[in-house]
Amino acid sequence: MKTKSLTEKYLSDANYLRSSRKFDEEGEFFWRSPSNIALIKYWGKKENQIPNNPSLSFSLSNSYTDTKISYKPNKKDNQINIEFYFENTPNKEFEQRIKNYFEKISDFEPFLKQYKIEIYSSNSFPHSSGIASSASALSSIALGICSIERKLFNTLDSREEFYQKASFLARIGSGSACRSIYDGFNLWGYTEFIADSSDEVAIPINNYVNDIFFDLRDTILIVSSEKKKVSSSQGHSLMEKHIFAEARYNKAIANLKEFISALKTGDLNQSANIIRNEALMLHALMMSSDPPFILIKPETLRIINLIDNFIKDTNLPITYTLDAGPNLHLIYPNQYHPQVLDFIKLLVIDIINYENIKFDFIGGGCQLLAEK
Ligand code: DP6
């Protein structure tokens, strides 16, 4: 017998939520959710934010979003009614995006149309710092929604069920957001060699990972904090007719398989090579899209050359990755931080200012900060 997909399960759960209508309560939840950095990249998706290949990331410590979400009876009957404040200021652009998001997920959470929702969101990093905020923002909102569901209907009572639904709802907001629920390493996307892996939610995979990876650092070199000319969503859609699409998805699967084996055995050099390959391939895909686009800057390439030489000279297991943007993420075990700092101070500081370097590291997952 075919097992139900999570989508089917949550749609049928929604019938229960609809039938136990509750309109007259109010409350508030305050969640913190981390940003994450992908080492195996998600690039290309199908409808409903289903990825074309599995991706793997780790959650960050210092880059996070705090979101307060409050609910009270809605005077507008059966309509999404929200107010959105970013860093305590009303933000109509984000509000519209969240309204569209709530419309999409109201099939799973019908109460979203029965309550007036106010959202106050702020990031631990400046909005235009070049650190992607959609993963932490959308996951913190999804967690708030799950808390409201649990409070109103006494559902999602186990930790597993709660986080699984939060990851599911976060995915619909932004694919990479589903990987921002749990601590440490997360995998999103079905793969035959990891039990319970799923296209619909991310799963924690720390038990597959050797201890030496649990003090990884992510030192972010912010080359530019300009708004991107091409959004991630546009980039994903350019993969639909990409001439290298199939080769990319096959290579991502092969990279994931090798990467998981390196994570298990503690092979730092092998994992470093795969991380770099994924980053450079992501940008090569952008450059070979039709129409093409280039997100890296001359400074990105200059720094890449310096890092490549540094790695060759020192033989240290230091590597780098890039998101959909020009900023470099240096990834390495904490013990090599002094050498990396020396390298930055000696060579990188000529290219970018010290205040454009953010020090982050692997971290805990989401956190409930307060509730009323
Ligand atoms: C390059 O998750 O931002 O960072 O699902 O359209 O919201 P949407 O895209 P998004 O894409 C992230 C792309 C990436 C790689 C990754 O995080 O895996």
Residues whose N, C-alpha, C, O or C-beta is under 5 A from the ligand:
A	BS01	DP6	A38 I40 K41 Y42 S55 G173 S174 G175 S176 A177 S232 S233 D323 A324
